Amino acid sequence: MGKAYIVGVGMTRFEKPETRDWQYWDMAKEAGTAALADAGIPYGLVEQVPVGYCFQASTAGQRAAYELGLTGVPVYNVNNNCATASTALMMARQFVEGGIADCVLALGFEKMARGALGGGSDGGARGGAADVGGKTSPVARHYGIMAAGHGFEMTPPTAQIFGNAAREHMERYGTTEVQLAAVAAKNHQHSSRNPNAQFQDVYTVDEILAAKTIHRPLTKLQCSPTSDGSAAAVVVSERFVDTHGLRDRAVEIAGQAMTTDTDESFASGSCIDVVGRPMSRAAARQVYETSGLGIEDVDVIELHDCFSINELLTYEALGMCEEGASGKLAESGATTYGGRWVVNPSGGLISKGHPLGATGLAQAAELVWQLRAEAGPRQVAGARVGLAHNIGLGGAAVVTMLRRP
């Protein structure tokens, strides 16, 4: 197996749906063009293009990639719920490490509808309330576990299942609403330095707690929004890096793993397990083993804070603290500037935004900028190792370790 490197990244600004009069192929062109320009290479050198999205029709990947060029290369349409973009990145890495291609463009985009997470431009509710408990929903089993333990209410279903995970965490470990709000306050603070973030306002913990309740204990400012946006990454082989003189741009993908649900996800009947902590823990363990790097080596982290509780669950899954201690970790300041790690310097999903098909690649873009010391006012001093974590309900968890050679 060869090594794989990211040599170019790009993204659009993440925006509230319908902010701009653009189509998904317009945003994909903007992000893809930026990534190629960052790498300093033309689209004609790209040999494979995995394209991630959730809410457009089949072969939308081709429609998007065609804006970059009509070269006849293979285009793969990828849908893995909220882990879609990191899945496209993983495919790109596998193509390169396996010797199938020397240069791959991973592209992700989403054009969503306003309203609760689950709505898309096709009017669907993938993973949402439309088929909860029904035979046609791919996440019916997950929501069935939730309904058995907590019932089902008329609140947005994704907020409901994560909100119930938060309730369980509070009851089991003594986690407080203030600690949950501290996660959101941190991420809103971080996004104020990110021109690509959907939201750039700063909120106090008290303001976050006073916001509209979506599903107790989660308030609106602790929930990721629907977003439009796109992100891209150019992944290449070591031979390509050397041939094209790209060492100064290259960030190594030192380890990467995807896991899906196992018996552990459902056996406990707990929403904490159903929303992905076991998957995330298993993926992290694999990445630590294959990369030879541990959480103690990591400087900066972009993780899947679709709701504030999931950031806490991910702290535990990544081994940043003992099980149940994540609320105290967040409250301590250990996960922001001046602490042990800087988590979600971009603002995370809560404040940067969450266009499902682009999120994982936007995480990679942020980490590449951080590891190259190109992140401007949000730069993490001396960052050399970064970790990305992206999950999709249904389910998939992708953990990626990036290292500046």
Protein Blocks (a to p, Z undefined) as FASTA:
>chain_A
ZZdddfbdcddddddehkbccdfklmmmmmmmmmmmmnopafklpmbdcdddfkbcehkl
mmmmmmnocehpacddddehjllmmmmmmmmmmmmmnopafbdcddddddddedjehiaf
kopaehiaklgoiaklmklmmmmmmmmmnopadbdfklmmmmmmmmmmmmmnopafklmm
mmmmmmmmmmmmmmkbmblcdcdfklmmmmccfbdcbdfklcccddddddddddddfklm
mmnopmmmpccdfbdcdddddfklmmnopaklmnommmmmmmmmmmmmmnopafklpmbd
cddffbfklmmmmmmmnopacehilmmmmmnopacghiabdghknnpjmlnopcfklmmm
mmmmmmmmmmnopnojmlcehiabdcdddddehiacdddddddZZ
